């Protein structure tokens, strides 16, 4: 049998165990809520990580495209410089070819014939003074001589005009090539700048995702810290409950030994009776049911 002091301690132990049980379950509920919150944050972190991958891959693709366009621009610039040198050479050659023949030498026979015909018509239809008529005759002779020389040099003039036309064609072609390369360079530069602008936008998007990811990480760390604190508190409650139950078991064993010592002679209780008495005391201690602190 337990003494009054031990009975009081049993009552206190029972009351404390109930308090610890209630506290443990309250802590367990709070920890379960925090675990759910941690799982939610972990899922959001994974979703953000997956979202971050796509912009990063797009940034790498756009950056590679930017570099490719930059290299292409370098090639276009080299071609443009070469085309400009060719254009300058063609212009110089054309000017030199024009200068190689005086303007008089480039007068065509048809032009001279028209001029002679106009002079003859004037001579026949106009009343001229002697001086004017002599000047007109001199002009007719000079133009007739020039016509004979021009007709004699028709092949030379034709060859010169052919060479001049070819030179002018080369100038035109070179100028067209320069214009084409300038236009291509401008288009390539615009495409490269657009790629860089896209890189900047994607980096901003990725940066925003990373910032959100870090914020979720900090929130998850804070929740984990709370979970660890609650787990430590639950361990403390569990240890205290275990100590109280251990003390109750020790008092039960002591009661059994005392009962065994003070039993009347010839009426020594059996082990079954002793166990039944001890179990009755324990059931009185834990009459509200078995304390469960695990889980």
CORJO-V31175 format. One record per helix or strand. SS is the DSSP state (hx for helix, st for strand). FROM is the first residue (numbers start at 1). LEN is the number of residues. Records with the same first field share a line. If there is no record, write none. Layout:
SS=FROM-LEN  FROM-LEN
//
This chain:
hx=4-97  104-3  109-17  130-23  154-108  271-15
//
